[in-house]
Amino acid sequence: VQLQASGGGLVEAGGSLRLSCAASRRTFSSYAIGWFRQAPGKEREFVAAISWSGGNVAYADSVKGRFTISRDNAKNTVYLQMNSLKPEDTAVYYCAADPGNPPLRVVVGLEEYDYWGQGTLVTVSS
C-alpha cells in the first residue's frame, strides 16, 4: 500500500493544522495506522495511533489533549488534528500502516510498521 501524507505547513504557536494520510488501497480499512514525527537531529518518535476499526487510539504524552487521530475508511484516509501547536512540535510527520491486527489493537512501535508515507513538514513558529 502507498501512503501519501499531506497538510503540513507553517503555523504560529497556538495554531492548528490537520494532517491527512491517504492510502492507495481499499484494504487500508484493515490496517492499523500510526503517526510519527522526526525533528532535526532527533530520532523518529511516536505521536498517535488508531486501530483499524477506529475503536481504539493512543497518544504520546507530549501531544495528549492537543492532537486527535481519526479515520474515514470509506475515504481510505486517516487524519491528525493538531491544536495548540508548540514550537517543539516542529518536525517532519510520517504516517505508517500495519496490516494483520485485531480490530482494536493500536500499534505504537515504530519497528512494527510495514508501510511508510513520505512525510509532511510541520513548522511552528514562536
N, C-alpha and C positions, 0 to 999 in steps of 0.2 A: 504494500500500500504506500502511496506517496502522500506526504503531508505538506500543506502549504500554510505557514504561519503568516499572519498579517495584522495590521492595526497599530504597530509601533509608531513612535514619533517623539517629538519634543514637547514637554509639558512642564508647567511651573509646579513647584511643590504645593501640595494640597489639591491638585487637579486630578482628573480621571482619564483613563483610557480603557478601551475594550479591545482585547486581542482575540483573534479568531484563528482556529486551526481547522482547515478544510481538508477532507480526505478524498482520495480518488476512487475509493472502492465502497460499494454498498455494504460490504461486510464490516465496515467501520463500526457499525452499530454493536458489534460483538467484541470490540476492542476496549480495554481499559486505557484511559488517556491520562497523561501527566504533562504538567508544565514545569520546566526547569529554567534556570537563568544562570548566566555566566558574566560576571563583571570583569573588567580588565585586570589581569594579574591574579585572578582568583579561580578556584575550581568551580565547575558546574554544580549547582545546588538545586535541591528540590524546592518547588514552590507550592504546587497544588496537584491533586489527582482526583479523578472521578471514575467510578466503576462503570462497566459498560451499560448497566441498566439505568445509570443515573441516580441510583438509590443510595449511594454512599460516596462521601467526599472526604478529603483530608487536606490539611493545610500546614505549611511550615509556620512555626510560632511567629516568625517575623512578619507574616502577612495576614495572620488570623484576624478577622474582624474588619479587614480593609479590602481583601480580594475575595471574589466569588467565582467559582468554577461551575459551569453548567454545560449541557449538551443538548443538541437538537438532532436526534438520529435520523429524522426524516430529511435533514439537510446535510447529513454527514459532517457536521461541524460541532466543535467544542469551543466554548468561549471562556475568556478570563477577564472578568470585570475588575478593574483595578481603581480603587478610590483612595483618597487621602494619600496620594503618592508622595514619597520622600526621595531626597537625592540618593539615598542608599539603595533605592530600587532601580537605579540606573544599571542596565545590563542588556545583553542580548538574551531574548526569551525564546526558548525552544519548546515545541510540543513533541510528544512522543507517544507511540501506540504499542500496546502489548496484547496479543491475542491469547485465547485459551484460558481465560479466567472465569471463575464463578461470577454470577451476576452482581454480587455486592462487594467483590474484592477490589480494593484500591491498591495500586502499585506505587510505592514511594521510592523504591530503589532504582537508581539510575541504570544500574547494570542489568536490570530485568527487562528493559525495553528493547524491542526488536527493531522498531522503525522510528526515525527522527526526521523532523522538518528542518528547514534551512535556517530558521531563526529570524527574529524581527527585533530591531534595536529600539529600546525604550530609554529615553534620556530625560531625567527630571532635574530641572534647574532650581537652584535655591533662591 
